[in-house]
Amino acid sequence: MSKELIVIFIIAMALMVMQMVGGFFQIKRYRLAVSRVHKLGNVGIGQKRGFFFNSYIAIIACDSNRIITGGEEMTGATIFAKFHPIQKLIGKEFVGKSIDEFLMDFREMEPRKQKFYRGYINALEALEMRFNREEEETDAIEA
């Protein structure tokens, strides 16, 4: 085997190891973020995948009255991306608003704009489905 081929192989292996180590730390940061947000209430998680820099993960918490108590988002495509608190969403204060209010605003948007907010919509819809399922179970028990 030629010396150049061995060098290329070693570089490729080193890059793969670096990717694995970075992925490990990214998963650790994800778990910690979910844990932090879960302390604030019921959790909904959504993601939007895109090419290179259009990706993000949204973790949203709300109380039993469907009021948002907090949330974090991770944007970026590298292993160095970190979670940050969500302060505002579509020009509105995030914490203290109803999930139904945000869902109504998102559903009134044109489809192209909805595509950009797909991760937030998925997280809010996950919370909505959870509350709807709990309401159905409560109604079935009462009947």
Backbone hydrogen bonds in HBPLUS format (Angstrom, degrees):
<---DONOR---> <-ACCEPTOR-->    atom                        ^
c    i                          cat <-CA-CA->   ^        H-A-AA   ^      H-
h    n   atom  resd res      DA  || num        DHA   H-A  angle D-A-AA Bond
n    s   type  num  typ     dist DA aas  dist angle  dist       angle   num
A0006-ILE N   A0002-SER O   3.21 MM   4  6.54 153.8  2.28 148.1 155.1     1
A0007-VAL N   A0003-LYS O   3.07 MM   4  6.34 156.2  2.13 147.1 153.3     2
A0008-ILE N   A0004-GLU O   2.99 MM   4  6.25 161.5  2.03 149.7 154.5     3
A0009-PHE N   A0005-LEU O   2.97 MM   4  6.15 156.7  2.03 144.7 151.2     4
A0010-ILE N   A0006-ILE O   2.93 MM   4  6.18 158.6  1.98 150.3 155.6     5
A0011-ILE N   A0007-VAL O   2.94 MM   4  6.17 159.7  1.99 152.0 157.5     6
A0012-ALA N   A0008-ILE O   2.93 MM   4  6.12 160.7  1.97 149.1 154.5     7
A0013-MET N   A0009-PHE O   2.96 MM   4  6.17 159.0  2.00 149.4 155.0     8
A0014-ALA N   A0010-ILE O   2.93 MM   4  6.11 156.3  1.99 146.3 153.0     9
A0015-LEU N   A0011-ILE O   2.96 MM   4  6.21 156.2  2.02 150.8 156.8    10
A0016-MET N   A0012-ALA O   3.04 MM   4  6.29 153.7  2.11 145.8 152.8    11
A0017-VAL N   A0013-MET O   3.00 MM   4  6.25 157.6  2.05 150.0 155.6    12
A0018-MET N   A0014-ALA O   2.98 MM   4  6.20 157.9  2.03 146.6 152.8    13
A0019-GLN N   A0015-LEU O   2.95 MM   4  6.16 153.0  2.03 145.0 152.2    14
A0020-MET N   A0016-MET O   3.01 MM   4  6.27 155.1  2.07 147.1 153.3    15
A0021-VAL N   A0017-VAL O   2.98 MM   4  6.24 164.0  2.01 154.0 157.8    16
A0022-GLY N   A0018-MET O   2.92 MM   4  6.06 163.4  1.94 149.0 154.0    17
A0023-GLY N   A0019-GLN O   2.86 MM   4  6.00 154.6  1.92 145.8 153.1    18
A0024-PHE N   A0020-MET O   2.98 MM   4  6.21 150.7  2.07 145.3 152.9    19
A0025-PHE N   A0021-VAL O   3.17 MM   4  6.54 159.0  2.22 150.8 154.7    20
A0026-GLN N   A0022-GLY O   2.96 MM   4  6.19 148.4  2.06 146.2 155.7    21
A0027-ILE N   A0023-GLY O   2.96 MM   4  6.16 157.5  2.01 150.3 155.2    22
A0028-LYS N   A0024-PHE O   3.04 MM   4  6.28 152.7  2.12 144.0 152.1    23
A0029-ARG N   A0025-PHE O   2.98 MM   4  6.21 156.4  2.03 144.3 149.7    24
A0030-TYR N   A0026-GLN O   2.97 MM   4  6.22 150.4  2.06 143.8 152.1    25
A0031-ARG N   A0027-ILE O   2.97 MM   4  6.24 164.2  2.00 153.3 156.1    26
A0032-LEU N   A0028-LYS O   3.04 MM   4  6.27 160.3  2.08 150.0 155.4    27
A0033-ALA N   A0029-ARG O   2.98 MM   4  6.13 154.9  2.04 144.7 151.4    28
A0034-VAL N   A0030-TYR O   2.96 MM   4  6.24 162.3  1.99 155.4 159.7    29
A0035-SER N   A0031-ARG O   3.00 MM   4  6.17 158.2  2.05 146.0 152.2    30
A0036-ARG N   A0032-LEU O   2.91 MM   4  6.16 158.5  1.96 148.9 154.4    31
A0037-VAL N   A0033-ALA O   2.96 MM   4  6.16 168.5  1.97 155.5 158.1    32
A0038-HIS N   A0034-VAL O   2.84 MM   4  5.87 152.4  1.91 146.4 154.8    33
A0040-LEU N   A0037-VAL O   2.91 MM   3  5.38 155.0  1.97 113.2 121.4    34
A0041-GLY N   A0038-HIS O   3.20 MM   3  5.40 159.1  2.24 106.5 112.6    35
A0042-ASN N   A0062-CYS O   2.90 MM  20  5.35 134.3  2.11 172.0 158.4    36
A0062-CYS N   A0042-ASN O   2.93 MM  20  5.35 142.8  2.07 138.7 150.6    37
A0044-GLY N   A0060-ILE O   2.78 MM  16  5.23 153.3  1.85 153.6 162.5    38
A0060-ILE N   A0044-GLY O   2.84 MM  16  5.23 171.5  1.85 160.3 163.1    39
A0046-GLY N   A0058-ALA O   2.91 MM  12  5.24 161.2  1.95 153.2 158.6    40
A0058-ALA N   A0046-GLY O   2.75 MM  12  5.24 171.5  1.76 158.2 161.1    41
A0048-LYS N   A0056-TYR O   2.94 MM   8  5.47 161.6  1.98 156.2 159.4    42
A0056-TYR N   A0048-LYS O   3.01 MM   8  5.47 149.1  2.11 145.2 152.9    43
A0054-ASN N   A0051-PHE O   3.33 MM   3  5.88 152.7  2.41 123.6 131.3    44
A0076-GLY N   A0055-SER O   3.42 MM  21  6.08 159.8  2.47 150.9 150.2    45
A0057-ILE N   A0074-MET O   2.93 MM  17  5.22 144.4  2.06 137.8 149.3    46
A0074-MET N   A0057-ILE O   2.91 MM  17  5.22 152.2  1.99 145.8 154.4    47
A0059-ILE N   A0072-GLU O   2.82 MM  13  5.29 165.9  1.84 168.6 170.1    48
A0072-GLU N   A0059-ILE O   2.84 MM  13  5.29 150.7  1.92 148.3 158.1    49
A0061-ALA N   A0070-GLY O   2.88 MM   9  5.34 173.2  1.88 154.2 151.8    50
A0069-THR N   A0061-ALA O   2.89 MM   8  5.61 154.9  1.95 125.1 133.5    51
A0063-ASP N   A0067-ILE O   2.91 MM   4  5.56 154.0  1.98 150.5 153.2    52
A0066-ARG N   A0063-ASP O   3.14 MM   3  5.50 154.5  2.21 118.8 119.0    53
A0099-ILE N   A0066-ARG O   2.92 MM  33  5.81 157.7  1.97 164.7 170.3    54
A0068-ILE N   A0097-LYS O   2.81 MM  29  5.63 174.3  1.81 165.0 163.2    55
A0096-GLY N   A0068-ILE O   2.85 MM  28  5.32 167.9  1.87 146.3 150.4    56
A0086-ILE N   A0071-GLY O   2.92 MM  15  5.46 158.4  1.97 132.1 132.0    57
A0073-GLU N   A0084-HIS O   2.80 MM  11  5.42 156.8  1.86 151.9 157.3    58
A0084-HIS N   A0073-GLU O   2.80 MM  11  5.42 152.2  1.87 144.6 151.9    59
A0081-ALA N   A0078-THR O   3.34 MM   3  5.74 170.9  2.35 113.4 114.4    60
A0094-PHE N   A0087-GLN O   3.03 MM   7  5.63 153.0  2.10 151.4 143.5    61
A0089-LEU N   A0092-LYS O   2.91 MM   3  5.38 152.9  1.98 148.6 156.0    62
A0092-LYS N   A0089-LEU O   2.99 MM   3  5.38 163.3  2.02 116.6 122.1    63
A0101-GLU N   A0098-SER O   3.19 MM   3  5.20 125.8  2.50  94.4 107.3    64
A0102-PHE N   A0098-SER O   3.36 MM   4  6.77 159.4  2.40 149.3 152.5    65
A0103-LEU N   A0099-ILE O   2.93 MM   4  6.14 161.5  1.96 149.8 155.7    66
A0104-MET N   A0100-ASP O   2.90 MM   4  6.02 155.9  1.96 144.1 150.3    67
A0105-ASP N   A0101-GLU O   3.10 MM   4  6.36 158.7  2.14 144.3 149.9    68
A0106-PHE N   A0102-PHE O   2.88 MM   4  6.14 160.4  1.91 153.8 159.3    69
A0107-ARG N   A0103-LEU O   2.86 MM   4  6.00 157.1  1.91 149.2 155.5    70
A0108-GLU N   A0104-MET O   3.12 MM   4  6.29 132.3  2.36 140.8 151.9    71
A0109-MET N   A0106-PHE O   3.15 MM   3  5.28 151.9  2.23 102.1 110.7    72
A0113-LYS N   A0110-GLU O   2.99 MM   3  5.54 125.0  2.30 115.9 128.7    73
A0114-GLN N   A0110-GLU O   3.03 MM   4  6.32 157.1  2.09 152.4 159.6    74
A0115-LYS N   A0111-PRO O   3.04 MM   4  6.22 144.6  2.17 143.0 150.7    75
A0116-PHE N   A0113-LYS O   3.07 MM   3  5.35 126.9  2.36 102.6 115.1    76
A0117-TYR N   A0114-GLN O   3.09 MM   3  5.15 120.9  2.45  97.3 111.9    77
A0118-ARG N   A0115-LYS O   3.39 MM   3  5.05 165.5  2.41 102.3 103.6    78
A0120-TYR N   A0117-TYR O   3.05 MM   3  5.52 117.9  2.45 114.2 128.3    79
A0121-ILE N   A0117-TYR O   3.00 MM   4  6.22 165.8  2.02 160.5 165.1    80
A0122-ASN N   A0118-ARG O   2.89 MM   4  6.05 159.8  1.93 148.3 153.7    81
A0123-ALA N   A0119-GLY O   3.06 MM   4  6.28 158.5  2.11 145.1 150.5    82
A0124-LEU N   A0120-TYR O   2.94 MM   4  6.18 164.9  1.96 154.3 158.2    83
A0125-GLU N   A0121-ILE O   2.79 MM   4  5.94 158.4  1.84 153.3 159.9    84
A0126-ALA N   A0122-ASN O   2.92 MM   4  6.06 146.0  2.04 142.6 151.5    85
A0127-LEU N   A0123-ALA O   3.20 MM   4  6.54 153.2  2.28 142.9 149.1    86
A0128-GLU N   A0124-LEU O   2.90 MM   4  6.18 156.7  1.95 146.3 153.5    87
A0129-MET N   A0125-GLU O   2.82 MM   4  6.00 161.6  1.86 149.6 153.7    88
A0130-ARG N   A0126-ALA O   3.10 MM   4  6.28 152.9  2.18 140.4 147.6    89
A0131-PHE N   A0127-LEU O   3.02 MM   4  6.34 161.9  2.05 154.1 157.8    90
A0132-ASN N   A0128-GLU O   2.89 MM   4  6.12 161.6  1.92 153.7 159.3    91
A0133-ARG N   A0129-MET O   2.90 MM   4  6.01 157.9  1.95 147.4 153.2    92
A0134-GLU N   A0130-ARG O   3.00 MM   4  6.23 155.2  2.06 146.2 153.0    93
A0135-GLU N   A0131-PHE O   2.92 MM   4  6.14 153.2  1.99 147.9 155.1    94
A0136-GLU N   A0132-ASN O   2.97 MM   4  6.21 155.3  2.04 146.8 153.2    95
A0137-GLU N   A0133-ARG O   2.99 MM   4  6.23 157.7  2.04 147.4 153.3    96
A0138-THR N   A0134-GLU O   2.95 MM   4  6.14 154.6  2.02 144.6 151.7    97
A0139-ASP N   A0135-GLU O   2.89 MM   4  6.12 157.8  1.94 147.9 154.0    98
A0140-ALA N   A0136-GLU O   2.90 MM   4  6.11 151.9  1.98 146.1 153.9    99
A0141-ILE N   A0137-GLU O   3.02 MM   4  6.21 149.7  2.12 144.1 151.7   100
A0142-GLU N   A0138-THR O   3.02 MM   4  6.24 155.9  2.08 147.7 154.1   101
A0143-ALA N   A0139-ASP O   3.04 MM   4  6.15 137.6  2.23 140.1 150.7   102
